[in-house]
Amino acid sequence: MNPPGTQRQVVVLIRGYPGVGKTTVAFALAKELRYCLVCKDDVREAAMRHDANVMAEIRAVCPEQANAIRVDSNDMTYEAMFAVGLTQLKVGAAGVVLESPLGRVALGERAVEITREARALCVLVDCYAERSVWEERLAKRATKRDFRPSSVDQIMNHYSNIEYPMECDAHVSVDCGQPPEENVKKVASVIKQLAADEQDVEHLSSSSSR
């Protein structure tokens, strides 16, 4: 369910460093607006389980070959996330929330590309948190998913810069140290204003063509 006045479909890109709290924001926003939600880590977990099973089978038959194989499911994970999101738009979902670090410019460009393909509005939500809050969250989740970085320094070394500009229709930053409902309210307000601006443009265009 879009905020009142929103007609076009909406893609919300939740971007931020691992562990800052962007998944919490994504879940709260998707639940409040009844948007479809696709989390990159969920897709990657499934891919890694599949890869582990395949590697176990290979190792049982040919250990030497298995030791030489290196599997990187990260790019495939992003493509799967984008594909699922685009399909939800094609079948008429009011909005889609895509949650991931978008750690490279090419990934950000791809995210915008699928939004334009669906002729949807694109809202970028940058998530951040104070270092102390960030470190506490990383410590709590350290044993849950072993493929994710477990320290702020490790994350900063891995991700050179995820705060690159993107050609979205709106951009908002949220402090994940604040209550999720406050961040949801902030993002929903931006979406509503964006929709209102779109309607004003359409109205002016319609009036001038008469």
C-alpha positions in Angstrom: 0.0 0.0 0.0 1.5 3.3 -1.1 1.2 6.4 1.0 -1.9 8.4 0.1 -1.5 10.1 -3.3 1.1 7.8 -4.7 0.2 6.4 -8.1 3.4 5.1 -9.7 5.2 2.1 -8.4 8.1 2.7 -6.1 11.5 1.1 -5.7 13.2 1.8 -2.4 16.9 1.1 -2.4 18.1 0.6 1.2 21.9 1.1 1.1 24.4 1.1 3.9 27.5 -0.6 5.4 26.9 -4.1 6.8 25.7 -4.1 10.4 24.5 -0.5 10.6 20.9 -1.6 10.9 19.6 -1.2 7.4 17.8 -4.6 7.5 15.7 -3.4 10.4 14.7 -0.3 8.5 13.9 -2.3 5.4 11.7 -4.7 7.3 9.8 -1.9 9.1 9.3 0.1 5.9 8.1 -2.8 3.8 5.7 -3.9 6.6 4.3 -0.4 7.0 3.8 0.3 3.3 3.1 -3.3 2.4 5.8 -3.3 -0.2 7.6 -6.5 -1.3 11.0 -6.9 0.4 14.1 -8.6 -1.1 17.2 -8.8 1.1 20.5 -9.6 -0.5 21.8 -11.5 2.4 18.8 -13.9 2.3 19.5 -14.7 -1.3 23.2 -15.1 -0.6 22.6 -17.5 2.3 20.5 -19.7 0.0 23.2 -19.6 -2.7 25.9 -20.4 -0.2 24.0 -23.5 1.1 23.6 -24.7 -2.5 27.3 -24.1 -3.2 28.4 -25.9 -0.1 26.3 -28.9 -1.1 27.8 -29.0 -4.6 31.3 -28.6 -3.2 30.7 -31.5 -0.8 29.6 -33.7 -3.7 32.7 -32.7 -5.8 35.0 -33.2 -2.8 33.6 -36.7 -2.3 34.4 -37.7 -5.9 37.5 -35.6 -6.7 39.1 -33.9 -3.7 41.9 -32.3 -5.7 39.5 -30.6 -8.1 37.4 -29.4 -5.2 40.4 -27.7 -3.6 41.1 -25.8 -6.8 37.5 -24.4 -7.1 36.7 -20.9 -5.7 33.1 -19.9 -5.7 32.0 -16.3 -5.4 28.2 -16.0 -5.3 28.1 -12.3 -4.5 27.5 -11.0 -8.1 24.9 -13.8 -8.7 23.2 -12.8 -5.5 22.8 -9.2 -6.6 21.4 -10.3 -10.0 18.9 -12.6 -8.3 17.8 -9.8 -6.0 17.3 -7.4 -8.9 15.5 -10.1 -10.9 13.1 -10.9 -8.1 12.4 -7.2 -7.5 11.7 -6.5 -11.1 9.3 -9.4 -11.3 7.3 -8.1 -8.4 7.0 -4.8 -10.2 5.9 -6.5 -13.4 3.1 -8.4 -11.6 1.8 -5.1 -10.1 3.3 -4.7 -6.7 2.8 -1.2 -5.4 6.5 -1.0 -4.3 9.6 -3.0 -3.7 12.3 -2.6 -1.1 15.7 -3.8 -2.1 18.1 -4.1 0.8 21.9 -4.5 0.2 25.2 -2.6 0.6 25.3 -1.7 -3.1 29.0 -1.7 -2.6 30.1 -0.8 -6.1 29.0 1.9 -8.6 28.1 -0.8 -11.1 25.6 -2.3 -8.7 24.0 1.1 -8.0 23.7 1.7 -11.7 22.0 -1.7 -12.2 19.6 -1.0 -9.4 18.5 2.3 -11.1 18.4 0.5 -14.4 15.7 -2.0 -13.3 13.8 0.9 -11.7 13.7 2.8 -15.0 12.8 -0.4 -16.9 9.7 -0.7 -14.7 9.0 3.0 -15.0 8.9 3.2 -11.2 10.0 6.0 -8.9 13.4 5.4 -7.3 14.1 6.4 -3.7 17.5 5.9 -2.2 17.7 5.5 1.5 21.2 5.7 2.9 21.5 4.1 6.4 24.1 5.0 8.9 24.8 4.7 12.7 27.1 6.0 15.3 30.3 3.9 15.5 29.5 2.7 19.0 26.0 1.5 17.9 27.5 0.0 14.8 30.2 -2.0 16.8 27.6 -3.2 19.2 25.4 -4.6 16.4 28.3 -6.3 14.7 29.3 -8.0 18.0 25.7 -9.3 18.4 25.5 -10.8 15.0 29.1 -12.1 14.7 28.1 -15.7 15.0 25.0 -15.7 12.9 26.3 -15.5 9.4 29.9 -16.3 8.9 30.2 -14.7 5.4 29.6 -11.2 6.8 32.4 -8.9 8.0 32.5 -8.8 11.8 34.3 -5.5 12.6 34.0 -1.9 11.6 37.7 -1.8 10.4 37.2 -5.0 8.4 34.1 -3.5 6.7 35.8 -0.1 6.0 38.7 -2.0 4.4 36.5 -4.1 2.3 34.1 -1.3 1.1 36.1 1.6 -0.3 33.1 3.9 -0.7 29.4 3.1 -0.9 28.3 6.7 -0.6 28.6 7.4 -4.4 25.9 9.5 -6.1 23.0 7.7 -7.8 20.5 9.0 -10.3 17.4 8.4 -8.1 14.2 10.5 -7.9 14.7 11.1 -4.2 17.4 10.6 -1.6 17.1 10.4 2.2 19.5 9.5 5.0 18.4 7.8 8.1 20.1 7.2 11.5 19.6 3.6 12.4 20.2 4.4 16.0 16.8 6.0 16.0 13.5 4.0 16.5 12.6 2.2 13.2 9.1 3.9 13.2 10.7 7.3 13.1 12.8 6.3 10.1 9.8 4.7 8.4 7.8 8.0 8.9 10.7 10.0 7.4 11.0 7.8 4.3 7.2 7.5 3.8 7.0 11.3 3.9 9.7 11.6 1.1 7.8 9.1 -1.0 4.5 11.0 -0.5 6.1 14.3 -1.5 7.8 12.7 -4.5 4.4 11.4 -5.7 2.8 14.8 -5.1 5.5 16.5 -7.2 4.9 13.9 -10.0 1.2 14.6 -10.0 1.8 18.3 -10.2 4.0 17.8 -13.3 1.4 15.6 -14.9 -1.4 18.1 -14.2 0.7 20.9 -15.7 1.5 18.8 -18.8 -2.2 17.9 -19.2 -3.3 21.5 -18.9 -0.8 22.8 -21.4 -1.8 20.2 -24.0 -5.5 21.3 -24.0 
